[in-house]
Each structure stands twice: as structure tokens, then as C-alpha cells.
Amino acid sequence: MVRLTPTQWPLRRSAVSAQLLTQFGLDQGLSLERCLHGTGLNLAQLGDPGAEIDAAQELCLIRNLVQGLGHLPGLGLKVGPRYHLSTYGIWGFALLSSPTFRSAAQIGLRYLDLTYAFHGMRLEEVGEHAHLVLDERDVPEDLRTFILERDTAGLMHLQRDLTATRFPLISVSFRLPAPADPSAYRDVFGLTPTFDAPENRIVFERRFLDQPLPGANPEVARHCEQQCQALLNKRRIRAGLSGRIRDRLLSQPGRLPDMEQLASELHMTSRTLRRRLEEEGTRFRLLQDEVRQAIAEELLGIDSLTLEDIAERLSYGDVSNFIHAFKRWKGLTPGQYRSQRVPVATP
């Protein structure tokens, strides 16, 4: 059995899912403001393929869609097919290059925290059948129908992306109440699910697990899995104390506190702060450099700011220290980097 059932979904995730959800809302006639109300998200974040958001922000966006479009039956079923393997970045490439559907499922479940799922999942092999079970215990109750529809319809779409065919299912059962018209479910799963069931379970023939995948490349798969592990470690670090510190540093970029000041704000000694960061695999200096680099890149896009202005905002005592640090980060000087940027309006 392959199993991943988290006590809570991961706090950080790619913003790509929020982009897809927002576009779906717009396509259905909702305004951008209605889609993003209360999420704290903006167009700049949605347009950045490398941006990460909190899971709570995606849940807020989903709630906006449910409240605005909940009258449409099978709402989540319409969203699921918008999630392609490419939507998942390196996780999707790892699955695509796996030798068999079984190995793809194993990697997929092992690194489920890199997806947009809010369900825990496990794969059981029972006799001639394989069962994919979705655990909804951490899904907010008012969003369970939409998220289960989205996640299962998305899974069916990924299976077709991987194998270039559609597996016939033996049965599908959901804890959801039966809809007035189940035709949308039949279109997605090829059969009418059993509703009001004790578990969310999709059953298919076990032999399909050993089906070779057309994109198989074991060497690429190994490389992708290494990258999945590195990305997962990075997100887990940002979700802990180091994530709080990073957010604090970003919140007031003109007044970056030193380690002693930050430890005092967190009601601990600097020694304790250093030890806890080391337990998460990072150091205050690394977090400070990460934040300074991110802010510097943004400020260099403001043509009216001098390098001296930027160095001061980043708490560098001398502009030469800033230039040296930036060259270490990016491999080129701030001036060279600025020449590649399109200037934006002064704030």
C-alpha cells in the first residue's frame, strides 16, 4: 500500500492553481474582484509562474467561486480538466517520465504535498483491483463537494495525460449526497458513482498499474524526483519558523531588523532563534539574503531610485556592500541587471 494522509494539507503551494481557478471564475462571468475578494492575491502574483501562496488563500478563492457559482451543478467537475501534467511543474514531469503507471502513482503520492490537492490519498491493491481512496478529514465542510469534484476530475484527466488512454473504472463511490442529475459525473468517470458512501473510493483493474508509459525515461524520472524532494524541503522550511521570519522581513522592507531585534519580537533569545532555524535547515543570514535579493530585484525596476537609495532601504551601510552582495546573488552588477529590466512607475 502507498499512503499519504497528512494531518493537514501543506501551507505553501504554487500559485498556478489560483490562476486556473480565477480564470474559471472569469469565464463563468464573475469579476476579478469577486474571485480574489479576501484572498490577498493580485494580478502580479497570478501572472508569476514561480509565485507561491498560502493554502488558505486558495481555499478563500475556492469559497468565492462556490458562493458565486454554487447554483451550477457539478462545478468542480468543470474545473478539474483544466489541470494538466504541465500545471504541476516538476511533479508532473516526474510522473510523465516514470516507467509504469504504478511507479508514477508511487511518486505522485510520495510528493502529493507538491500538488494542489486538499485530500489525503492512499492506493490499495486488493486482489485483482486497485483502490484509490481520498481522505477528506482536513477539507473544510462547506467546500467538500467542489474540492472532491475538482480533485477527482483532475485525477482522471492526469491519468489520460499519462497513459494516452482512458482506464475503464469498476466503481466510484463518494461521501457526497446524490445530485439531482448525475450525468456530469457519468461524463467524467464513465459510470454513475455511488453517493452517500462511507468513503471516497475509485476502483479499477490492478493490471493497469503495470502499464508502460509512453514518456518513460528512468534517468529523467530520477532527476525529477530529486528536484521534487528539494522543492518539498524548501516549502516545508518556509512553512515553519523560517517562513514566519521571511514574511516578517518582507513586511517592512525599509526597516530590516537584525537577529537580536527579531528574536526579541518573537520572545526568545537569539541563541534559541539560531538553534530553531538550524533545526529547520537554514540560518538567519540565508533568510535575510533571500529577502534582500527579492526586494532588490523589485526596487531595481524603479528607475528613479539610485543604488544608494536601494542600499539604504536594504540596510546596507555602504552601496559597495550592496553591489558586492547583488553580484554574489545574480552573477552581475545591479546596473547590469537594471538594464535588462523594464522601468516601472515610482511608488
Backbone torsions as a table, in degrees:
resi	resn	phi	psi	omega
1	MET	NA	133.3	171.4
2	VAL	-101.1	130.7	-171.7
3	ARG	-139.6	139.5	168.8
4	LEU	-147.3	104.9	-179.8
5	THR	-129.0	87.4	-176.8
6	PRO	-71.0	151.6	174.6
7	THR	-71.6	-19.7	173.6
8	GLN	-159.7	146.7	179.8
9	TRP	-65.0	156.5	-178.9
10	PRO	-61.5	145.7	-175.0
11	LEU	-75.9	-31.8	-177.0
12	ARG	-109.3	144.9	178.8
13	ARG	-157.2	163.6	176.7
14	SER	-63.7	149.5	178.6
15	ALA	-80.7	-2.7	-176.0
16	VAL	-60.4	-40.4	179.2
17	SER	-62.2	-39.3	177.4
18	ALA	-63.2	-35.1	176.5
19	GLN	-62.4	-46.7	-178.7
20	LEU	-64.2	-42.4	-179.6
21	LEU	-65.2	-40.8	179.3
22	THR	-64.8	-44.1	179.2
23	GLN	-62.9	-37.5	176.7
24	PHE	-62.0	-44.4	178.6
25	GLY	-60.8	-42.6	178.5
26	LEU	-63.5	-41.0	179.7
27	ASP	-63.9	-26.5	-179.8
28	GLN	-91.6	3.7	175.0
29	GLY	100.8	0.6	176.4
30	LEU	-77.0	151.7	176.1
31	SER	-80.4	159.8	176.8
32	LEU	-59.8	-40.5	-179.4
33	GLU	-62.1	-40.2	179.6
34	ARG	-66.2	-41.5	-179.2
35	CYS	-63.5	-42.6	-171.7
36	LEU	-97.7	3.8	-176.8
37	HIS	-55.6	123.4	176.1
38	GLY	78.6	-0.7	-177.5
39	THR	-84.6	-23.6	-173.8
40	GLY	77.0	8.6	-179.6
41	LEU	-94.3	155.8	177.6
42	ASN	-138.8	175.7	-176.5
43	LEU	-64.0	-33.6	-179.7
44	ALA	-62.0	-43.2	178.2
45	GLN	-67.1	-41.8	-179.5
46	LEU	-66.5	-27.6	-179.2
47	GLY	-87.6	-3.5	-178.5
48	ASP	-98.9	109.8	-177.3
49	PRO	-64.8	-17.8	-179.6
50	GLY	-98.3	1.3	-176.1
51	ALA	-71.1	147.7	174.2
52	GLU	-120.2	148.3	-179.8
53	ILE	-131.7	170.5	174.0
54	ASP	-80.7	147.4	176.6
55	ALA	-58.7	-33.9	179.8
56	ALA	-62.9	-31.4	177.9
57	GLN	-68.4	-39.7	177.6
58	GLU	-66.8	-39.4	178.0
59	LEU	-63.2	-38.3	177.4
60	CYS	-63.5	-40.5	178.4
61	LEU	-64.1	-43.9	178.7
62	ILE	-61.3	-41.7	179.5
63	ARG	-62.0	-38.1	176.9
64	ASN	-61.8	-40.7	178.9
65	LEU	-66.2	-43.6	-179.1
66	VAL	-63.4	-42.1	-179.8
67	GLN	-68.9	-34.1	-178.2
68	GLY	-86.8	-25.0	-174.2
69	LEU	-127.9	12.8	-175.2
70	GLY	-61.4	-15.7	178.6
71	HIS	-74.3	-14.5	179.9
72	LEU	-84.7	124.4	-179.6
73	PRO	-70.1	145.9	176.9
74	GLY	61.9	37.8	-174.4
75	LEU	-58.8	-46.8	-179.5
76	GLY	-65.8	-30.2	178.7
77	LEU	-64.0	-27.9	180.0
78	LYS	-77.5	-24.7	-177.1
79	VAL	-85.5	-38.8	-174.4
80	GLY	-48.9	-45.8	-178.7
81	PRO	-64.8	-9.9	177.2
82	ARG	-77.7	-10.3	-179.4
83	TYR	-94.0	103.8	177.9
84	HIS	-98.2	168.5	177.9
85	LEU	-57.0	-38.3	179.8
86	SER	-64.8	-21.8	179.2
87	THR	-64.1	-24.9	-173.0
88	TYR	-97.5	6.9	176.5
89	GLY	63.4	-133.9	-173.7
90	ILE	-65.1	-29.6	176.5
91	TRP	-61.3	-43.5	179.1
92	GLY	-65.4	-39.7	178.3
93	PHE	-66.6	-35.2	178.0
94	ALA	-62.1	-42.4	178.3
95	LEU	-67.7	-44.4	-175.6
96	LEU	-62.1	-32.8	-177.4
97	SER	-93.1	2.6	178.9
98	SER	-69.2	150.2	-176.8
99	PRO	-71.1	-35.6	-178.5
100	THR	-135.3	167.4	177.9
101	PHE	-64.9	-33.3	178.2
102	ARG	-62.5	-48.3	-178.8
103	SER	-66.4	-34.8	176.6
104	ALA	-64.0	-42.1	178.6
105	ALA	-63.9	-39.0	-179.7
106	GLN	-64.5	-46.1	178.3
107	ILE	-66.2	-41.2	-179.5
108	GLY	-58.9	-43.4	180.0
109	LEU	-74.1	-34.4	179.9
110	ARG	-62.8	-35.7	-177.9
111	TYR	-115.5	36.5	-179.7
112	LEU	-59.2	-26.6	-180.0
113	ASP	-65.6	-11.0	177.7
114	LEU	-90.9	0.1	-179.4
115	THR	-99.2	-167.5	-179.7
116	TYR	-108.2	12.9	-177.6
117	ALA	-71.0	147.3	172.2
118	PHE	-110.8	0.6	178.1
119	HIS	-97.2	146.9	161.1
120	GLY	-77.2	151.6	-178.1
121	MET	-138.9	148.7	172.7
122	ARG	-144.3	150.0	178.8
123	LEU	-113.8	120.1	179.5
124	GLU	-111.7	141.1	174.7
125	GLU	-113.2	114.3	-175.0
126	VAL	-126.7	106.3	-178.4
127	GLY	60.5	-125.4	-178.9
128	GLU	-90.8	6.4	-175.4
129	HIS	-116.8	153.2	171.9
130	ALA	-117.8	135.8	-176.6
131	HIS	-121.0	124.0	171.1
132	LEU	-101.2	118.6	-176.1
133	VAL	-111.7	131.2	-179.4
134	LEU	-109.7	122.5	-177.7
135	ASP	-97.8	119.5	-172.8
136	GLU	-101.6	11.8	-169.9
137	ARG	-59.9	-26.8	-178.4
138	ASP	-99.9	5.3	-179.4
139	VAL	-88.3	128.0	177.4
140	PRO	-53.4	135.7	-172.0
141	GLU	-58.7	-39.0	-176.6
142	ASP	-72.7	-9.8	-178.6
143	LEU	-113.8	3.8	-172.4
144	ARG	-63.0	-40.3	-179.3
145	THR	-63.6	-50.9	-178.3
146	PHE	-60.6	-47.9	-174.4
147	ILE	-68.5	-38.1	177.1
148	LEU	-65.8	-42.7	177.2
149	GLU	-61.7	-46.4	-179.3
150	ARG	-61.9	-49.1	-174.9
151	ASP	-66.7	-40.4	-178.8
152	THR	-74.7	-39.1	175.8
153	ALA	-64.8	-37.0	176.4
154	GLY	-65.0	-39.8	178.0
155	LEU	-62.4	-41.3	178.4
156	MET	-63.3	-38.3	179.1
157	HIS	-67.7	-40.8	178.1
158	LEU	-64.5	-37.9	178.4
159	GLN	-60.6	-40.9	178.2
160	ARG	-69.6	-36.7	175.9
161	ASP	-61.3	-40.0	-176.7
162	LEU	-72.1	-44.5	-170.1
163	THR	-103.4	-8.0	-178.0
164	ALA	61.3	22.2	176.3
165	THR	-152.1	173.0	179.8
166	ARG	-114.4	117.2	178.2
167	PHE	-68.6	132.0	171.6
168	PRO	-72.7	132.2	-179.5
169	LEU	-91.8	149.3	176.6
170	ILE	-85.1	-43.7	178.4
171	SER	-161.1	156.7	174.8
172	VAL	-136.9	130.5	177.9
173	SER	-131.5	139.4	-178.0
174	PHE	-129.6	150.9	174.2
175	ARG	-79.8	-2.3	-178.4
176	LEU	-71.9	152.7	171.8
177	PRO	-68.6	151.5	-178.1
178	ALA	-66.1	131.9	177.5
179	PRO	-77.5	160.9	178.4
180	ALA	-62.6	-36.5	-179.4
181	ASP	-130.7	108.2	-177.7
182	PRO	-86.2	9.4	-173.9
183	SER	-60.5	-35.3	179.7
184	ALA	-63.8	-35.0	177.2
185	TYR	-68.7	-40.5	178.3
186	ARG	-61.8	-37.4	179.8
187	ASP	-63.5	-37.3	-177.0
188	VAL	-79.7	-44.5	-171.0
189	PHE	-103.0	-8.9	179.7
190	GLY	78.8	5.6	177.3
191	LEU	-160.0	167.1	178.4
192	THR	-89.0	120.4	-179.8
193	PRO	-66.7	161.4	168.9
194	THR	-89.1	125.4	-178.3
195	PHE	-102.7	168.5	-176.3
196	ASP	55.8	35.2	-179.3
197	ALA	-85.5	162.5	179.3
198	PRO	-71.3	-22.2	-179.5
199	GLU	-142.2	160.3	170.4
200	ASN	-91.4	113.2	-170.1
201	ARG	-144.3	130.7	175.7
202	ILE	-115.8	125.2	-174.2
203	VAL	-118.2	133.5	176.5
204	PHE	-143.9	171.6	-177.9
205	GLU	-68.8	133.3	-176.5
206	ARG	-60.8	-30.7	-176.8
207	ARG	-60.0	-24.8	-179.8
208	PHE	-67.1	-20.7	179.2
209	LEU	-63.2	-29.0	-177.6
210	ASP	-93.6	9.3	179.2
211	GLN	-69.2	127.3	177.1
212	PRO	-64.8	148.1	179.2
213	LEU	-99.8	140.0	-176.2
214	PRO	-65.1	-24.7	-178.9
215	GLY	-97.5	17.2	-173.9
216	ALA	-57.7	132.3	174.6
217	ASN	-157.8	91.1	-173.5
218	PRO	-55.3	-37.5	-179.2
219	GLU	-65.7	-44.4	177.1
220	VAL	-64.2	-39.8	-179.8
221	ALA	-60.5	-43.0	178.9
222	ARG	-63.6	-43.1	179.1
223	HIS	-63.0	-43.1	179.7
224	CYS	-64.4	-38.0	179.8
225	GLU	-65.8	-37.7	176.0
226	GLN	-61.0	-40.8	178.4
227	GLN	-68.3	-35.9	175.8
228	CYS	-60.2	-44.3	-179.3
229	GLN	-64.2	-41.4	179.7
230	ALA	-64.8	-42.1	179.7
231	LEU	-66.8	-39.4	179.5
232	LEU	-64.2	-42.3	177.8
233	ASN	-61.9	-41.5	-179.4
234	LYS	-63.4	-43.3	-179.7
235	ARG	-68.4	-36.8	179.2
236	ARG	-66.3	-36.4	176.5
237	ILE	-62.1	-45.0	-177.3
238	ARG	-68.9	-18.8	-179.2
239	ALA	-84.5	-12.0	-178.4
240	GLY	-95.9	-147.9	179.8
241	LEU	-60.0	-38.6	-179.3
242	SER	-63.9	-33.0	176.4
243	GLY	-66.0	-40.7	176.8
244	ARG	-62.7	-40.3	-179.3
245	ILE	-67.3	-42.5	179.0
246	ARG	-59.8	-44.7	179.5
247	ASP	-64.0	-37.4	179.0
248	ARG	-65.4	-42.4	179.6
249	LEU	-64.7	-37.2	-179.8
250	LEU	-74.3	-23.0	-174.3
251	SER	-70.7	-27.3	179.9
252	GLN	-136.7	72.5	-173.2
253	PRO	-63.8	-19.7	179.6
254	GLY	-82.0	-11.7	-178.3
255	ARG	-137.7	74.5	-178.4
256	LEU	-76.0	118.9	-179.5
257	PRO	-74.4	154.6	173.2
258	ASP	-85.9	-178.6	-173.7
259	MET	-64.9	-38.8	179.8
260	GLU	-63.8	-43.6	-179.9
261	GLN	-64.4	-42.2	-178.6
262	LEU	-67.2	-40.8	177.9
263	ALA	-60.8	-39.7	179.2
264	SER	-64.0	-41.9	177.8
265	GLU	-60.9	-34.0	-177.5
266	LEU	-89.6	4.7	177.1
267	HIS	59.4	46.5	175.5
268	MET	-147.2	166.1	176.7
269	THR	-80.3	159.6	178.2
270	SER	-64.0	-30.3	178.0
271	ARG	-65.7	-43.2	177.5
272	THR	-64.8	-42.1	178.8
273	LEU	-60.5	-43.9	179.7
274	ARG	-61.8	-44.1	-178.8
275	ARG	-64.0	-43.0	-178.4
276	ARG	-67.5	-35.7	176.6
277	LEU	-68.0	-37.9	177.7
278	GLU	-64.0	-35.1	177.0
279	GLU	-64.4	-26.5	178.1
280	GLU	-93.4	5.0	174.9
281	GLY	80.9	26.2	-179.8
282	THR	-145.5	-179.9	179.3
283	ARG	-138.1	157.9	-179.0
284	PHE	-59.3	-40.8	-178.8
285	ARG	-60.4	-39.2	179.6
286	LEU	-66.6	-42.4	178.1
287	LEU	-64.8	-40.8	179.1
288	GLN	-62.8	-42.2	178.6
289	ASP	-65.6	-40.4	179.3
290	GLU	-60.5	-45.2	-179.2
291	VAL	-68.5	-43.9	179.4
292	ARG	-60.2	-41.0	179.4
293	GLN	-63.3	-45.1	-179.6
294	ALA	-61.5	-43.9	-179.6
295	ILE	-68.4	-40.5	-179.4
296	ALA	-60.5	-42.6	-179.8
297	GLU	-61.4	-38.4	178.5
298	GLU	-69.8	-44.8	-176.7
299	LEU	-67.3	-30.3	178.8
300	LEU	-69.1	-14.7	175.1
301	GLY	-82.0	-6.3	177.7
302	ILE	-98.2	102.8	-169.0
303	ASP	-63.4	-26.5	-176.5
304	SER	-78.1	-11.7	179.3
305	LEU	-86.5	130.4	175.9
306	THR	-81.7	165.6	176.7
307	LEU	-62.1	-33.5	177.1
308	GLU	-63.5	-42.0	178.0
309	ASP	-60.1	-45.1	-177.4
310	ILE	-67.1	-42.5	178.7
311	ALA	-59.7	-39.2	180.0
312	GLU	-67.6	-42.5	179.9
313	ARG	-64.4	-27.6	-179.4
314	LEU	-93.0	7.3	176.0
315	SER	67.1	30.9	170.7
316	TYR	-89.5	133.7	-178.7
317	GLY	-70.6	-23.8	-176.3
318	ASP	-143.8	141.9	-177.5
319	VAL	-62.8	-29.5	-179.8
320	SER	-65.8	-32.5	176.8
321	ASN	-66.3	-39.4	176.8
322	PHE	-64.2	-45.6	-179.6
323	ILE	-60.9	-43.7	179.5
324	HIS	-62.3	-44.6	-179.4
325	ALA	-64.6	-42.9	-177.8
326	PHE	-65.0	-38.1	178.6
327	LYS	-66.1	-34.3	176.4
328	ARG	-66.4	-38.2	-179.5
329	TRP	-71.3	-48.5	-167.4
330	LYS	-108.8	-12.9	-179.2
331	GLY	80.5	9.3	176.4
332	LEU	-150.8	161.9	-176.1
333	THR	-75.5	161.4	175.8
334	PRO	-56.9	-36.6	178.7
335	GLY	-63.7	-43.2	178.5
336	GLN	-65.1	-40.7	178.9
337	TYR	-65.1	-42.8	-178.9
338	ARG	-62.0	-36.0	-178.2
339	SER	-66.1	-18.5	179.6
340	GLN	-92.6	-6.9	-177.8
341	ARG	-98.0	153.2	173.4
342	VAL	-90.8	121.9	-178.1
343	PRO	-60.6	146.0	175.7
344	VAL	-118.4	169.4	-175.1
345	ALA	-65.8	150.0	177.0
346	THR	-70.3	133.7	-178.2
347	PRO	-70.7	NA	NA
